[in-house]
């Protein structure tokens, strides 16, 4: 497979792990399955703590600082608290759907990490359609959220579930178009191959507009602020999980941060070079980039005000979708013009075009900031 070298000279050969490491198919499957589960569960507790501490610092308050040193055990205390809470199910609820919803929402998020490389070849399954698998599997989580809204027999919960489906349908299109730009440049759908294609330069420099589109659309899909309208307390109380308590509520809370972790991992893989980096071990580079992307999410949450539901939908169709199409056409033209080795001049050109498109589109595109009666 031909990888773009951007005119930077000879490439360094990186030896991948054998596909059956550490000793046969089943040992490989068992090792990386346990690794993925341990990684997700431990990192979710870590990012919850990080978000609380960073938000507190940004908002000039203390944050958790009593349970354990520096409040490190606060997430553990919260987990114990929800485990001992009573599990309440509404009398009119669909009991089976109500019970299955958090499971259906959580399982696909963990499955995403099956194709995310922690190092060269260090992943559960190196699928040649890896990024297509990520898009397909991650969309299933919205089914669990809609099941929670429908099975609760609560109109506010149902509206929250319907909002999730609407946002997934709307923001999935610009998100996939942004991914296609990366696929065109890398020449592969495999996440491991996409990382290896960034040995010389990360794709965030080649695809600055694609990065912004993907990051924004992904935040909207996983209900991160300022797009957190599935739980809009001003009109939907707690939204889709209004009727959930105890461990089932905790699973939805876990899904929210696991999705943020998954998006951070995919962004690091597609645009920041994944495990690539000098001196430090590959897995440490990968973790550092994942934490960096998550901190940007926290920064956005502390800065941006929440938008209305009509503004949320208009932003996807009137702003992100046209820009994603233009970015895809531009990328296709560059790949056709320089099929073997893109020159470094494409980097300032793409940054200039991205900035120009954003400025021009902001003049034509209006969210409708006036009052809207629903």
N, C-alpha and C positions, 0 to 999 in steps of 0.2 A: 504494500500500500504506500502510495506517495504522500508524504507529509509536507506541509508548507514550511520552508526554511527561512523565508523573509530575507534572503540574501545575507545571512549572518555566518555563513561558512559551514564547516563540517559539523555533523551531528555526533553526539555522544551516544554510544550504544549502552542501553540499560538492560541488564539481565533480569527477566521476570522470574517470579517464583514458578516452579512447575505446577501445572494445573491440578495435580493430585497431591500437592503438599498438604500436610506433613507426612504422608505415607499411605496412599490409596484413596479411592473415591470416598468411601464412607468416613474415614478419618478426616478428610478435607471437609466434607459436609458437616460433620459433628463439630469440628473445631470452629469453623466460621459461623455456624448457627449459634453456638454458645457465645462467640465473640460479638456477633451482631446484637443479640439480646442483652448481653452485659453492657455493651457500648450504649445502646439506646436508653436503657433504664438508668444507668449511672449518669450519663450525660444530661438526661432530662432533669434530674435532681440538681445537677451542677448549673445548668442554664437558668433554672428557676431561681436559684440563689443569686446568680450573677445579675439577672434582670432586677431583682428586688434591691440589691445593693447599688447597682448603677443608676437605676431610676431614683433611688433615694438621694444619691449624690447630686444628680441633675436637678432634683426638685428641692434641694437644701433641707433634707430631713435625714433621720438616722437610719431607717431601715432595720431589718432583723439583726439584733445584736445581743440577745439574752440567752437563747438556747444553743449551748455549745460555744466554743471559741469563735468570736466574730459572727455569731449567729449561724454557723455552718450546719447545725443540726435542726434548723427550723423546718426544712423540707421533710425531714424524718418525723418530726413532731406532727406536722400536718398530715402525713400519711397515716400515722397511728390514730390521729383524731378521726379521720374519715372512716377508718376500718371499724371503729367501735360505734359509729353512728347507726341509727336504725335505718333499715332499707324500707322506704315507703313507696308503694305503688298505688296510683289512683284506682278507685273502684271501677271506673269506666274505661280504663286503659286496656289496650291489647297486650296482655301479659307477655306473650312470646316475643312480639316485636319490641316491646319495651325492654325486655331483658337482653335481646340480641343486639340492639342498636350500638351500645358502647364497644362490643366485641367487633362488630363489622367496621366500626370507625377506626379502631386501633390496629387491627391486623394489617391492613394495607400499608400503613405508615412504616411498620417494621420491615415489611417485605421490600420496600424501596431500597434499603441498605444492602440487599443481597447483591446488587450490581455496582455498588459504589466502591471504588478501589481505595484501600488504605495505603497501599504501596504498589509497585509494579507487579501486577498479577495477584496481589493479596486481596482477594474478594471471593465471595461464595460462588458466583457464577459469572464468567466473562461472556455475556451474551453479545452476539454481533448486532443485536437490536436493543442494546441496553437502555438507551435514552427513551426509546419508544415504550419499553417495558415500564420505565419510571412514570411516564405520562399516563399510561393506561391504568397501572395499579393505583397510583395516587388518587385518581379520580373516584375510585370505589369508596374512599372515606366519606364522600358526600352522601352516599347511599345510607351509611350509618346515621349521619346527622338527620337526614330526612326521615328515617325510620323512627328516630327519637321524637321528632315533632309529631309524626302521624300516630305513633303508638301511645303517646301521652294523653290523647283525648283532651287537648288544651289548645285553644285557638291561638294563643300567643306562641306556644311552642311550635305549632304548625306553621305559622307565619315565619318563624325563624328558620325552620327547615326549608321552606319554599324560597326564602332569600338565599340560602346556601346553594340550592340548585341553580337559581338564576345567576348568581355570581360565578359559579363554576363554569356554566355554559358560556357566559360572556367573556371571562378572563382567560379561559383555556385557549381561545383562538389566538390572541396576541402572544400568549406564552409559548405556544407551539411554533408560531412564526419566528419568534426570537430564537428558539432552539434550532430551527432550520438554518439560520445564518451560521451558527457554530458548526452544524453538520456539514454544510457546504465547504467551509474553510478546512475542517479537519479531514473530510472525506470518509468518515466512518460514523456509525451509530453506536459503536462500543464506547463506553465511558473510559475504559482503560486506554483505548486508542486515542480518544480525544485528549486525555491528559498527556500522552506521549507526543502528540502533535504540538504541545505547548512547551517543548524543551527549550526553544530559543526565546519565546516571548509569550506571555499570557494573552488569552483571547479578549480580555477586558480592554486591551489597547487596540486590538483589531476590530472589536465589536462594541464600542462604548454605548451606542444607542441600543443595541441588542441586550446588553447587560442591564441598562436602566429599565427597558421594557420587561425583561424577564423578572427582575427583582420586584418591580411594582406589581405585575400581574400575580406573581407567586404570593406576595404579602396579602393581596386581596383575596386570593383563593383560600388561604389558611386563616383568614379572619384576624389578621394583625392590624393594629391601629395604623392609619386612620380609617381602615375599612372594616372595623369590627362591629358590623351591624346585625350579625346573627344573634348577638346578646345585648342589643340596644336597650339599656335599662329605662330610657325615657319613654319608649313606646311598647316594648315587648317584655318588660320585667327582665327575666334571665334568658329569654329566648328559647331555643330548642331544648335546653336541659332544665327548664323550669320545674318539671315534676321529678327530677332525679335527686337522690340523696345517697349518702354513704359511699360505698366503693364504686358504684356505677357512676356517680358524679365525679369521683376521683379519676376514673378512666377517661372521661371526656376532658378533664383538666390535663391529664397526661397526654392525650391526643393533641391538644393545642400546642404544647411545647415540643412534642415529638415531631409534629409537622414543621415547626420552626427550625428544629434541628435538621430535618431532612432537606428543607429548602436551603439552609446554610451549606450543607454538604454538597448538594447538587450545584449551587452557585460556585463554590470553591472548585469543584471538579470541572465545570464547563468554562469558567471565565478566569480563574485565578491559578491555574496550573496544577490543581489537586495536590498530590504528594511531591511535586517537583520543588527542589530548592537545594542550595549548597550547604555543606558542613553538617547540618542537623539530620537526624534520621527521617526518612520519608513520612512515617506515621506522625511524627511531631510537627512537620510542616503542614500536614493535612489538618490536624487538630487546631493548630494556630490559625489557619485560614477559616476554618469553621467558626471558631470563636469570634474572629474579626467580623465576619458577615453577620453573626447574631448580634454583636454589639451595635452594628449599624441599624439593625431592626429596633433595638432598644432605643437608640438615639432618635429614630423617626417617631417612635411611640411617644417619647417625652416631648417632642417638638410640634408635631402636626395635630391640628384639631380634627375631630371626627367629621366626616362628610355625611350628607343625607343619602337616603337610599336612591333617590332619583339621580343625584350627582354621581353616586357609585356606578350605576348602570351607564349613564351618559359618558363617563370618563373612559369606560372600556370600549364602547362602540364608536365614539366620536373622536377620541384622541389616540388611545393605544393601538387600536386596530389599524387605522390608516398609517400610522408611523411604523408599525411592524411590517406592513406590506412594502413601504418605501425602503425600509432597511433590508428586507429580503431581496428586493430588486437590485439595490446597490451592491450587496454582497455577491449576488449571482453575476453581475457585470464584472466585478473585480476578479472573481474566480475564473471567468471566461477569458479575461484580458491577460491575467498572469496565472496560467494553470499549474506551473511547476514551482515557481519561487516568487512570492509577492515581495515587492520592494518595500523598504521601511517607510517610503513616502506615503503609503496608504494609511499609516497611523495618524499623522497630523491631518490628512485629508478627511478621514472618517470622524475625527473629533470635531473638525470645523463643520462638516455636514450635519453631525448630530446636534451641535449647538444651534446651527442655523435653522434646522427643522423644528426644534423645540420652540425657538423664539417666534418663528413664523406661524407655527400651528397655534401657539397660545394667543395670537392676535385674531385668528379665525374662530377658535373654539371657545364657547362659553358654557360653563356648567349651569348657569341659571342660579345666581346667588340670592335672588329674591325669595320672598316667602311663598311656599307652596302649600296649598290646602289639599289634603288627601281625604 
